[in-house]
Amino acid sequence: VHGSDILPDSVVRAAGQRSGMIGSVMEPSRVNECAKHIKKWYMQRGYVLHSVKGATLHVDNGTATLTVQEPILSSMPVDIQFAKEVPIDPETGQTTTLRRYREKLERRKARALTRDEWMSVKNSLNTTLIEAEGRTNPNKISKRLDMYPGDHFRWNSQRWLNIAQSGIFSKIWRASPVQMSDGTVQLQVLAQEAPPRNL
């Protein structure tokens, strides 16, 4: 295996045996099966971006060389883009606030809207995301996810679930790994920060 820092030889041997590559005629289908076993090993350990990228069959000596890709984290493993969801006034196409739009409707009707009327209107409004300020430090999130610069990108769904349910964010629209121009990977989060709480 070429290009691996973390794949144990024992896993490669086991994948070769399970796929029928060892002791048999070298065939592309067996190489593909070996690659699937290696990918499964990566996935089970959270290395969701790691994969076999190619294979070379050496007919002269009956061996194969597998080339793997094992992305590492960028110097800034997590980046957070803060946003907030705002309604769009259907008449003007401009962003507004719920309060402003409700007041506009109530002025037009010359009466207060009932709770059911307002919920119906509110649920029918289109929304958009606008950039917002945030206080959450991306480095603290990366430490919580056990993601450090130069380490292999390893996804831990339980750690992410703990962050997502912690109350730090009121909404998370996206949390996805993105390849940077230098070939490293950064987890990019698009979220709305929860309002500060007071005792």
C-alpha positions in Angstrom: 0.0 0.0 0.0 1.4 3.4 -1.0 0.5 6.7 0.7 -0.7 5.3 4.1 0.4 6.5 7.5 -2.3 4.7 9.5 -3.3 1.5 7.7 -1.8 -1.5 9.6 -0.1 -4.2 7.5 -2.3 -6.8 9.2 -5.4 -5.0 7.8 -4.0 -5.0 4.3 -3.1 -8.7 4.6 -6.6 -9.6 5.9 -8.2 -7.5 3.1 -6.0 -9.4 0.5 -7.0 -12.7 1.9 -10.8 -11.9 2.1 -10.8 -10.6 -1.4 -9.0 -13.7 -2.8 -6.0 -11.8 -4.0 -3.5 -13.9 -2.0 -2.6 -17.1 -3.7 -4.8 -16.5 -6.7 -4.7 -15.1 -10.2 -4.6 -11.3 -9.9 -7.9 -9.9 -11.3 -9.3 -6.4 -11.2 -12.5 -7.6 -9.4 -10.3 -9.0 -6.6 -8.4 -5.8 -6.3 -11.7 -3.9 -6.1 -12.9 -6.2 -3.4 -9.7 -5.6 -1.5 -10.2 -1.9 -1.8 -13.7 -2.2 -0.4 -12.4 -4.1 2.7 -9.8 -1.3 3.3 -12.5 1.4 2.8 -14.7 -0.4 5.3 -11.9 -0.5 7.9 -11.4 3.3 7.4 -15.2 4.0 7.8 -15.5 1.9 10.9 -12.9 4.0 12.6 -14.3 7.4 11.5 -11.8 8.0 8.6 -14.7 8.9 6.3 -12.6 10.7 3.7 -9.9 8.1 3.5 -10.0 5.8 0.5 -8.2 3.7 -2.1 -7.5 5.9 -5.1 -5.9 3.5 -7.5 -4.2 0.2 -8.0 -1.4 -1.1 -10.1 -1.1 -4.7 -11.1 2.4 -6.0 -11.5 2.1 -9.0 -13.8 5.8 -9.8 -13.7 5.8 -10.7 -10.0 2.0 -11.2 -9.4 1.6 -8.4 -6.9 -0.6 -5.2 -6.7 0.2 -1.8 -5.3 -2.8 0.1 -3.9 -2.6 3.8 -3.6 -4.6 5.4 -0.7 -5.6 8.9 0.1 -5.6 9.9 3.8 -6.5 13.6 4.1 -5.1 15.5 7.1 -6.6 18.5 8.9 -5.6 22.0 7.9 -3.9 24.5 10.3 -7.4 25.6 11.3 -9.4 22.3 11.5 -12.8 23.9 12.1 -14.2 27.1 10.7 -17.6 28.5 11.7 -19.6 30.8 9.5 -22.3 32.4 11.6 -25.6 33.2 10.0 -29.2 33.9 11.0 -32.4 33.1 9.3 -34.6 36.0 8.5 -38.0 36.2 6.8 -38.6 37.8 3.4 -41.5 40.2 3.0 -43.5 38.5 0.2 -44.7 41.9 -1.1 -41.4 43.7 -1.3 -39.0 40.8 -1.5 -36.8 42.5 1.1 -35.6 40.9 4.4 -37.6 41.9 7.5 -38.1 40.7 11.0 -41.1 38.7 12.3 -42.1 41.5 14.6 -42.0 44.2 11.8 -43.9 42.0 9.4 -46.6 41.2 12.0 -47.0 44.9 12.9 -47.4 45.7 9.2 -50.2 43.1 8.8 -51.9 44.2 12.0 -51.8 47.9 10.9 -53.3 46.9 7.5 -56.1 44.8 9.3 -56.5 47.5 12.0 -56.6 44.7 14.6 -54.3 42.3 16.3 -53.8 38.9 14.6 -55.0 35.8 16.5 -52.3 33.3 17.5 -53.6 30.8 14.8 -53.6 33.6 12.1 -50.1 34.6 13.0 -48.8 31.0 13.1 -50.3 30.4 9.6 -48.7 33.5 8.2 -45.4 32.9 9.9 -45.1 29.3 8.7 -45.8 30.5 5.1 -43.0 33.1 5.0 -39.9 32.3 2.9 -36.6 32.9 4.7 -33.0 33.5 3.8 -29.7 33.4 5.6 -27.7 36.5 6.4 -24.3 36.8 7.8 -24.1 37.2 11.6 -21.6 37.7 14.4 -20.7 34.9 16.7 -18.8 34.3 19.9 -18.1 30.6 19.7 -14.4 29.9 19.2 -13.8 27.3 16.4 -10.7 26.1 18.2 -12.8 25.0 21.1 -15.1 23.1 18.8 -12.1 21.4 17.1 -10.8 20.3 20.5 -14.2 18.9 21.5 -14.1 17.0 18.2 -10.6 15.8 18.9 -9.4 17.4 15.6 -6.0 19.0 15.6 -3.9 20.5 12.8 -2.0 17.8 10.8 -4.0 14.9 12.2 -5.9 12.6 9.9 -9.5 13.8 9.4 -11.5 11.5 11.6 -15.3 12.0 12.1 -16.8 11.1 15.5 -20.6 11.3 15.2 -21.1 11.0 19.0 -18.8 14.0 19.7 -20.6 16.0 17.0 -24.0 15.1 18.3 -22.9 16.3 21.8 -21.9 19.6 20.3 -25.0 19.9 18.2 -27.2 19.2 21.2 -25.2 21.3 23.7 -27.2 24.5 23.1 -24.3 26.4 21.6 -26.1 26.6 18.3 -29.8 27.2 17.8 -29.6 25.9 14.2 -27.0 24.1 12.2 -27.5 24.1 8.4 -24.2 22.5 7.4 -21.2 20.8 8.9 -19.1 19.3 6.1 -15.4 18.6 5.4 -14.0 20.8 2.6 -10.7 20.3 0.9 -8.5 23.3 1.1 -6.2 24.6 -1.7 -3.2 23.0 0.0 -4.9 19.5 0.0 -5.7 19.6 3.7 -9.3 19.3 5.0 -11.3 21.7 7.2 -14.7 21.1 8.8 -16.8 24.0 7.8 -19.9 24.8 9.9 -22.8 27.0 8.9 -24.8 27.7 12.0 -26.9 30.2 14.0 -25.5 30.8 17.5 -28.0 30.5 20.3 -28.7 33.8 22.1 -26.7 34.3 25.4 -28.4 33.0 28.5 -28.7 35.0 31.7 -29.4 33.7 35.2 
